[in-house]
Amino acid sequence: MNQNTSSTAAAEAEWIDTRGQLDTWLASVDGLLAVDTEFMRRNTYYAQLALIQFGHDGRRALIDPLAFEIGDALANMDRAAAPLWIMHSPSEDLDVMAPLLPGGPARLFDTQLAAAFCGLGLGMSYRALVEHVTGVQLDKGETRSDWMQRPLTASQRRYATLDVVYLHAIHEHLQRELEARDRLDWFEHDCQQLKQRASDRGIDPQPQRALRGGAFWSPDKQALLRRVLLWRENTARTLDKPRPWLLQDAQIMALVDERPDSDAAIAALTQGQRALRAPQRTELLELLRRPVTDDEIEATDAIPAPLDGAGKRVLAEMKHDVHALAESIDLPPGLLAPRKVLEELIATRNWPRALTGWRTDLLHDRLMARLPDR
């Protein structure tokens, strides 16, 4: 049988559009469960779940979340059997499924992350990993497909099913490699961190730290920036509209810098924003007019300043340490300690959360020793 014929046969899946069908299909699931989703993120804040793909013990299912309320079916299955969910680069999938499975699956195996621990590089695509492990070349034809349409085309259903067909074979291959390299504990720690990030859907309490252009602003101005950013986040969630439809980052910086004192002035700075209507402009005007309190200033973390010459030299030394260590243990340097995390360490002098666990044992002493004495 050639690869095309084999792929076509493998892409057969049961279409599930009722809760009863789903409960029946999940009743016998244990051990290993291949999982993927299709979702749309166009005109809303929250991604819209369009399809869930499952694969277990030679069976495949396409679940239509637009046809019925899935409710607690996934949570019930995960509590009863606690299967290992095999997923590829699942951060967005876990986020979109969080309302159905708070906290994520009990056990998770991220094949993209496992590939990095096995020396295959960061960010390896599912298509490339399938070819590496099985020799099968997958079609990319439905990458930008409209998954909210019904009925799905035969091509869409085949593409979606193939996203879970090879996950079991990939898991088996990478599991052996992780054990042979003695990297299973490190990998499982990172999968737990991935689950934690996906389940923590709260609002970032310090969003101003990402806008480095305000690093040299006064404390009260940084506090006002934080106030407006938090308002945008809460309003975008309430309206279910993308953040940039309300205000773009550059517009927020301009509003805080200039502090317009009239609706007309705000309208001039925010022309063309699709979700910023009269009620939101009124709220925004009140936010900008209200004096910043001492409590707000106290609650606002300072925006890290860009690294100066000395900081850049420390960064170069840390990167050299990370690259040397990564080469010695055959891991991508970006998996061990990304550049932005090193910059955070230099700016704050606090050990980053991203470097906890096994990374602390490897890196803490050598990186902290690079920080100059104050």
Disulfide bonds with the S-S distance in Angstrom:
none
